[in-house]
Amino acid sequence: MKQQRCLIAMSGGVDSSVAAALMQQAGYDCVGATMKLFPCPCFDEDALEKGFVCGCPDNACDVVDAMQICKRLGIPHHTLRLEHEFEARVVKPFVDAYVAGSTPNPCITCNRHLKFAALLAWAHGEGIGCLATGHYARVEGGRLFKAKDARKDQSYVLYTLSGEQLRQLRFPLGEYSKDEVRKLAAELGFSVADKEESQDICFVPQGNYTEFIETYLRLRKLQLPRPGNIVNTSGAVLGTHRGVHHYTVGQRRGLGVSGPEPLYVLDIDAPSATLRVGSASERGEQVALLSEVNIIDPGTPVDGRSFSVRHRYQGREHDAQVFLPAGNTARIVFSKKQPDLTRGQALVIYDGDRVVGGGTITATE
């Protein structure tokens, strides 16, 4: 019987490396592919065979790591040049959102437009029938479920997938814990077995969002967000700030103003460059309005029903009613006020372990 071909999204880390090995052990004819998202000297695969030494700091190039793992497994590897698409689809919208007073999740945007859409399109062009990644999640019959390891579950960032896409996807790590994955990598002799995980957004490696945004805007000769006022809930000016891109809803530290109680950012009005702050007792909204809503299985009864929802990647789930007006919008009514509902963040709807769908928070009430 002819083996089914499967494209493996190779990031150069331990998770995708073990995913490739597991798919190979399961009998798939595997092909590796790495999305090249940043310019660096490491884009020429032939160069590695000619003794090319990676020009990245400390030779820490994910593309080279992915190539070496594929070579060890005896599977072909391809590098997909997506630098321009990544800048246009992920980086620029990230900067634009911060300048507009929102707090985006670029990993979800990347999953939506590149990791799955672009890789599946490339796989189809090569006659490859499925795509496997190193995500910690589970897929069954076109439905998405949480991973076995709750600490590593990544279903939150996958809610944009459609049932049709999910039927073509494989998440071989969904039944494993991170410790088990690292142990498998060590047993397989993978050089990345102890490779550290990135805790930051990949294009902001030091986690300094403000510096990145300002550099991006200056290089493109675009205007930086202007300073403005910090006001309390009565409208009284408490001080000034350096630009709205320095802040996010719920932020407490670094405000530069004080009061009889600790102050938090309650709202960001980018057009007027105004931050509204308040005490803990003044925090909280009970309604979130969503745009770009995706319901994975359109046949699932959702409108007017109660679900568990999560509005932060590492946050807790909360009870809420979900209403679906016309279009791809939603109105989420929580059973209790939430202190940190933030424009730009994803809100994901769960029915037990199953991901129903989700959307982007655009406003709160």
GUVODREN-159415 format. One line per field, with one value per residue (C-alpha): x, y, z; residue number from 1; residue in three letters. Coordinates in steps of 0.05 Angstrom, whole numbers. Layout:
# residues N
X	(X / ...) $
Y	(Y / ...) $
Z	(Z / ...) $
resi	(NUM / ...) $
resn	(Ala / ...) $
END
This chain:
# residues 365
X	(0 / 26 / 45 / 5 / 49 / 49 / 81 / 114 / 118 / 189 / 204 / 272 / 249 / 239 / 163 / 162 / 223 / 188 / 124 / 162 / 191 / 123 / 90 / 146 / 138 / 64 / 79 / 73 / 118 / 142 / 167 / 194 / 182 / 205 / 174 / 230 / 201 / 262 / 320 / 386 / 443 / 412 / 363 / 404 / 395 / 451 / 499 / 493 / 518 / 577 / 601 / 563 / 565 / 502 / 511 / 459 / 481 / 511 / 492 / 422 / 385 / 319 / 322 / 389 / 364 / 303 / 347 / 392 / 333 / 304 / 372 / 376 / 306 / 323 / 266 / 270 / 268 / 243 / 249 / 190 / 209 / 152 / 188 / 145 / 80 / 99 / 115 / 50 / 3 / 32 / 84 / 50 / -19 / 15 / 45 / -19 / -59 / -14 / -14 / -91 / -93 / -105 / -64 / -60 / -40 / 6 / 14 / -60 / -54 / 6 / -31 / -91 / -53 / 14 / 26 / -37 / -63 / 5 / 32 / -32 / -32 / 41 / 25 / -34 / 11 / 60 / 5 / 13 / -51 / -40 / -1 / 28 / 53 / 83 / 23 / -5 / -77 / -120 / -162 / -217 / -262 / -255 / -263 / -211 / -198 / -152 / -87 / -78 / -26 / -67 / -3 / 18 / -50 / -48 / -119 / -131 / -86 / -118 / -191 / -187 / -182 / -240 / -268 / -242 / -171 / -175 / -191 / -124 / -84 / -48 / -25 / 16 / 36 / -35 / -31 / 39 / 65 / 125 / 169 / 151 / 167 / 236 / 249 / 231 / 276 / 334 / 322 / 322 / 388 / 361 / 407 / 347 / 324 / 344 / 333 / 300 / 230 / 219 / 174 / 169 / 137 / 186 / 199 / 208 / 259 / 276 / 203 / 212 / 149 / 156 / 226 / 207 / 146 / 185 / 241 / 191 / 156 / 221 / 250 / 187 / 186 / 118 / 93 / 102 / 43 / 43 / 44 / -22 / -60 / -74 / -143 / -184 / -255 / -281 / -239 / -189 / -118 / -69 / -8 / 19 / 43 / 95 / 48 / -8 / 38 / 71 / 7 / -46 / -112 / -102 / -30 / -11 / 64 / 100 / 42 / 80 / 19 / -7 / -68 / -95 / -104 / -64 / -84 / -96 / -105 / -180 / -184 / -139 / -167 / -115 / -147 / -144 / -81 / -116 / -106 / -163 / -141 / -177 / -174 / -187 / -259 / -269 / -244 / -288 / -334 / -388 / -395 / -345 / -360 / -323 / -305 / -275 / -314 / -301 / -346 / -308 / -370 / -424 / -476 / -461 / -518 / -485 / -531 / -559 / -524 / -477 / -404 / -337 / -296 / -224 / -200 / -126 / -79 / -56 / -121 / -177 / -242 / -305 / -380 / -413 / -472 / -455 / -499 / -487 / -518 / -514 / -445 / -383 / -393 / -411 / -434 / -407 / -443 / -404 / -436 / -388 / -350 / -280 / -224 / -180 / -221 / -174 / -186 / -145 / -141 / -175 / -236 / -243 / -306 / -302 / -353 / -315 / -251 / -277 / -262 / -326 / -294 / -276 / -262 / -224 / -248 / -264 / -302 / -328 / -389) $
Y	(0 / 69 / 113 / 176 / 238 / 288 / 357 / 371 / 444 / 445 / 505 / 481 / 467 / 404 / 400 / 400 / 354 / 301 / 311 / 294 / 231 / 209 / 218 / 179 / 123 / 123 / 104 / 171 / 191 / 256 / 321 / 377 / 451 / 512 / 581 / 632 / 695 / 738 / 759 / 726 / 690 / 621 / 616 / 574 / 499 / 480 / 522 / 475 / 417 / 460 / 472 / 537 / 563 / 598 / 673 / 680 / 697 / 635 / 595 / 593 / 590 / 553 / 538 / 503 / 463 / 441 / 421 / 380 / 343 / 327 / 301 / 256 / 229 / 219 / 263 / 320 / 392 / 455 / 528 / 572 / 645 / 683 / 745 / 794 / 759 / 756 / 831 / 849 / 799 / 796 / 850 / 911 / 894 / 883 / 952 / 984 / 952 / 978 / 1048 / 1044 / 1026 / 951 / 892 / 841 / 768 / 760 / 685 / 676 / 721 / 681 / 616 / 643 / 671 / 634 / 572 / 537 / 574 / 581 / 513 / 476 / 513 / 492 / 421 / 418 / 443 / 386 / 334 / 325 / 307 / 328 / 376 / 360 / 411 / 410 / 443 / 414 / 403 / 346 / 339 / 288 / 286 / 360 / 382 / 415 / 394 / 414 / 376 / 323 / 367 / 426 / 465 / 463 / 465 / 510 / 503 / 577 / 600 / 551 / 573 / 605 / 537 / 511 / 441 / 430 / 450 / 408 / 346 / 356 / 369 / 324 / 344 / 284 / 317 / 324 / 263 / 279 / 323 / 369 / 326 / 264 / 302 / 323 / 251 / 225 / 277 / 255 / 182 / 199 / 235 / 302 / 361 / 404 / 360 / 413 / 474 / 530 / 552 / 623 / 659 / 721 / 739 / 713 / 780 / 815 / 767 / 810 / 824 / 900 / 915 / 990 / 993 / 947 / 989 / 1054 / 1026 / 998 / 1066 / 1106 / 1061 / 1072 / 1146 / 1139 / 1181 / 1155 / 1157 / 1225 / 1236 / 1250 / 1256 / 1204 / 1216 / 1184 / 1160 / 1230 / 1259 / 1295 / 1297 / 1259 / 1265 / 1251 / 1190 / 1177 / 1146 / 1094 / 1039 / 1036 / 1011 / 957 / 950 / 921 / 948 / 972 / 983 / 1040 / 1089 / 1145 / 1168 / 1147 / 1153 / 1130 / 1061 / 1024 / 1048 / 1006 / 1023 / 1018 / 1044 / 1070 / 1124 / 1128 / 1184 / 1231 / 1199 / 1191 / 1136 / 1126 / 1095 / 1073 / 1032 / 957 / 970 / 1010 / 955 / 907 / 899 / 846 / 846 / 835 / 848 / 806 / 812 / 760 / 706 / 634 / 577 / 514 / 472 / 517 / 465 / 473 / 508 / 570 / 631 / 645 / 586 / 586 / 564 / 570 / 625 / 646 / 717 / 709 / 655 / 636 / 659 / 621 / 602 / 639 / 625 / 668 / 670 / 675 / 713 / 714 / 774 / 779 / 774 / 745 / 782 / 760 / 789 / 754 / 766 / 742 / 718 / 763 / 826 / 815 / 862 / 854 / 849 / 878 / 901 / 861 / 798 / 734 / 706 / 631 / 591 / 521 / 466 / 422 / 403 / 421 / 488 / 516 / 578 / 649 / 719 / 784 / 832 / 899 / 933 / 922 / 945) $
Z	(0 / -19 / 41 / 51 / 42 / 99 / 102 / 170 / 192 / 218 / 263 / 285 / 356 / 396 / 386 / 310 / 308 / 351 / 311 / 248 / 280 / 306 / 238 / 205 / 257 / 242 / 170 / 134 / 77 / 108 / 76 / 120 / 107 / 146 / 137 / 130 / 160 / 172 / 127 / 146 / 110 / 121 / 63 / 15 / 30 / -17 / 24 / 83 / 42 / 19 / 90 / 99 / 171 / 196 / 203 / 258 / 329 / 363 / 301 / 330 / 264 / 267 / 192 / 200 / 260 / 220 / 161 / 206 / 238 / 170 / 147 / 209 / 195 / 121 / 96 / 46 / 71 / 38 / 59 / 41 / 32 / 66 / 92 / 52 / 69 / 143 / 145 / 110 / 144 / 214 / 232 / 203 / 232 / 299 / 298 / 271 / 327 / 383 / 352 / 351 / 425 / 418 / 443 / 386 / 386 / 326 / 334 / 318 / 258 / 234 / 243 / 204 / 144 / 141 / 183 / 160 / 98 / 64 / 84 / 64 / -3 / -15 / 5 / -44 / -99 / -85 / -83 / -7 / 29 / 101 / 146 / 215 / 265 / 335 / 368 / 432 / 412 / 386 / 324 / 313 / 252 / 234 / 306 / 351 / 423 / 480 / 489 / 541 / 577 / 602 / 618 / 545 / 511 / 449 / 426 / 442 / 384 / 335 / 338 / 269 / 235 / 194 / 196 / 126 / 147 / 210 / 169 / 134 / 198 / 246 / 316 / 339 / 405 / 429 / 473 / 502 / 557 / 545 / 589 / 548 / 484 / 509 / 531 / 462 / 429 / 473 / 457 / 383 / 391 / 368 / 380 / 397 / 455 / 506 / 462 / 501 / 483 / 462 / 511 / 468 / 402 / 350 / 316 / 384 / 414 / 475 / 490 / 483 / 442 / 450 / 422 / 364 / 346 / 348 / 306 / 255 / 249 / 244 / 190 / 149 / 164 / 198 / 256 / 326 / 374 / 409 / 484 / 518 / 583 / 636 / 666 / 721 / 714 / 729 / 673 / 718 / 689 / 734 / 690 / 620 / 582 / 527 / 475 / 476 / 449 / 517 / 550 / 551 / 587 / 657 / 662 / 732 / 731 / 696 / 693 / 726 / 766 / 834 / 878 / 945 / 914 / 860 / 790 / 728 / 655 / 642 / 571 / 515 / 469 / 413 / 372 / 431 / 460 / 527 / 579 / 628 / 694 / 756 / 819 / 825 / 844 / 780 / 735 / 698 / 639 / 630 / 554 / 498 / 425 / 375 / 301 / 253 / 288 / 267 / 287 / 269 / 257 / 230 / 249 / 323 / 360 / 390 / 390 / 459 / 492 / 552 / 544 / 577 / 545 / 552 / 534 / 551 / 526 / 596 / 629 / 663 / 631 / 650 / 641 / 588 / 540 / 466 / 418 / 343 / 306 / 231 / 200 / 231 / 297 / 367 / 433 / 495 / 561 / 621 / 685 / 724 / 706 / 677 / 698 / 637 / 574 / 522 / 451 / 401 / 443 / 422 / 459 / 449 / 462 / 492 / 503 / 552 / 516 / 447 / 415 / 387 / 357 / 375 / 351 / 364 / 419 / 387 / 443 / 514 / 553) $
resi	(1 / 2 / 3 / 4 / 5 / 6 / 7 / 8 / 9 / 10 / 11 / 12 / 13 / 14 / 15 / 16 / 17 / 18 / 19 / 20 / 21 / 22 / 23 / 24 / 25 / 26 / 27 / 28 / 29 / 30 / 31 / 32 / 33 / 34 / 35 / 36 / 37 / 38 / 39 / 40 / 41 / 42 / 43 / 44 / 45 / 46 / 47 / 48 / 49 / 50 / 51 / 52 / 53 / 54 / 55 / 56 / 57 / 58 / 59 / 60 / 61 / 62 / 63 / 64 / 65 / 66 / 67 / 68 / 69 / 70 / 71 / 72 / 73 / 74 / 75 / 76 / 77 / 78 / 79 / 80 / 81 / 82 / 83 / 84 / 85 / 86 / 87 / 88 / 89 / 90 / 91 / 92 / 93 / 94 / 95 / 96 / 97 / 98 / 99 / 100 / 101 / 102 / 103 / 104 / 105 / 106 / 107 / 108 / 109 / 110 / 111 / 112 / 113 / 114 / 115 / 116 / 117 / 118 / 119 / 120 / 121 / 122 / 123 / 124 / 125 / 126 / 127 / 128 / 129 / 130 / 131 / 132 / 133 / 134 / 135 / 136 / 137 / 138 / 139 / 140 / 141 / 142 / 143 / 144 / 145 / 146 / 147 / 148 / 149 / 150 / 151 / 152 / 153 / 154 / 155 / 156 / 157 / 158 / 159 / 160 / 161 / 162 / 163 / 164 / 165 / 166 / 167 / 168 / 169 / 170 / 171 / 172 / 173 / 174 / 175 / 176 / 177 / 178 / 179 / 180 / 181 / 182 / 183 / 184 / 185 / 186 / 187 / 188 / 189 / 190 / 191 / 192 / 193 / 194 / 195 / 196 / 197 / 198 / 199 / 200 / 201 / 202 / 203 / 204 / 205 / 206 / 207 / 208 / 209 / 210 / 211 / 212 / 213 / 214 / 215 / 216 / 217 / 218 / 219 / 220 / 221 / 222 / 223 / 224 / 225 / 226 / 227 / 228 / 229 / 230 / 231 / 232 / 233 / 234 / 235 / 236 / 237 / 238 / 239 / 240 / 241 / 242 / 243 / 244 / 245 / 246 / 247 / 248 / 249 / 250 / 251 / 252 / 253 / 254 / 255 / 256 / 257 / 258 / 259 / 260 / 261 / 262 / 263 / 264 / 265 / 266 / 267 / 268 / 269 / 270 / 271 / 272 / 273 / 274 / 275 / 276 / 277 / 278 / 279 / 280 / 281 / 282 / 283 / 284 / 285 / 286 / 287 / 288 / 289 / 290 / 291 / 292 / 293 / 294 / 295 / 296 / 297 / 298 / 299 / 300 / 301 / 302 / 303 / 304 / 305 / 306 / 307 / 308 / 309 / 310 / 311 / 312 / 313 / 314 / 315 / 316 / 317 / 318 / 319 / 320 / 321 / 322 / 323 / 324 / 325 / 326 / 327 / 328 / 329 / 330 / 331 / 332 / 333 / 334 / 335 / 336 / 337 / 338 / 339 / 340 / 341 / 342 / 343 / 344 / 345 / 346 / 347 / 348 / 349 / 350 / 351 / 352 / 353 / 354 / 355 / 356 / 357 / 358 / 359 / 360 / 361 / 362 / 363 / 364 / 365) $
resn	(Met / Lys / Gln / Gln / Arg / Cys / Leu / Ile / Ala / Met / Ser / Gly / Gly / Val / Asp / Ser / Ser / Val / Ala / Ala / Ala / Leu / Met / Gln / Gln / Ala / Gly / Tyr / Asp / Cys / Val / Gly / Ala / Thr / Met / Lys / Leu / Phe / Pro / Cys / Pro / Cys / Phe / Asp / Glu / Asp / Ala / Leu / Glu / Lys / Gly / Phe / Val / Cys / Gly / Cys / Pro / Asp / Asn / Ala / Cys / Asp / Val / Val / Asp / Ala / Met / Gln / Ile / Cys / Lys / Arg / Leu / Gly / Ile / Pro / His / His / Thr / Leu / Arg / Leu / Glu / His / Glu / Phe / Glu / Ala / Arg / Val / Val / Lys / Pro / Phe / Val / Asp / Ala / Tyr / Val / Ala / Gly / Ser / Thr / Pro / Asn / Pro / Cys / Ile / Thr / Cys / Asn / Arg / His / Leu / Lys / Phe / Ala / Ala / Leu / Leu / Ala / Trp / Ala / His / Gly / Glu / Gly / Ile / Gly / Cys / Leu / Ala / Thr / Gly / His / Tyr / Ala / Arg / Val / Glu / Gly / Gly / Arg / Leu / Phe / Lys / Ala / Lys / Asp / Ala / Arg / Lys / Asp / Gln / Ser / Tyr / Val / Leu / Tyr / Thr / Leu / Ser / Gly / Glu / Gln / Leu / Arg / Gln / Leu / Arg / Phe / Pro / Leu / Gly / Glu / Tyr / Ser / Lys / Asp / Glu / Val / Arg / Lys / Leu / Ala / Ala / Glu / Leu / Gly / Phe / Ser / Val / Ala / Asp / Lys / Glu / Glu / Ser / Gln / Asp / Ile / Cys / Phe / Val / Pro / Gln / Gly / Asn / Tyr / Thr / Glu / Phe / Ile / Glu / Thr / Tyr / Leu / Arg / Leu / Arg / Lys / Leu / Gln / Leu / Pro / Arg / Pro / Gly / Asn / Ile / Val / Asn / Thr / Ser / Gly / Ala / Val / Leu / Gly / Thr / His / Arg / Gly / Val / His / His / Tyr / Thr / Val / Gly / Gln / Arg / Arg / Gly / Leu / Gly / Val / Ser / Gly / Pro / Glu / Pro / Leu / Tyr / Val / Leu / Asp / Ile / Asp / Ala / Pro / Ser / Ala / Thr / Leu / Arg / Val / Gly / Ser / Ala / Ser / Glu / Arg / Gly / Glu / Gln / Val / Ala / Leu / Leu / Ser / Glu / Val / Asn / Ile / Ile / Asp / Pro / Gly / Thr / Pro / Val / Asp / Gly / Arg / Ser / Phe / Ser / Val / Arg / His / Arg / Tyr / Gln / Gly / Arg / Glu / His / Asp / Ala / Gln / Val / Phe / Leu / Pro / Ala / Gly / Asn / Thr / Ala / Arg / Ile / Val / Phe / Ser / Lys / Lys / Gln / Pro / Asp / Leu / Thr / Arg / Gly / Gln / Ala / Leu / Val / Ile / Tyr / Asp / Gly / Asp / Arg / Val / Val / Gly / Gly / Gly / Thr / Ile / Thr / Ala / Thr / Glu) $
END
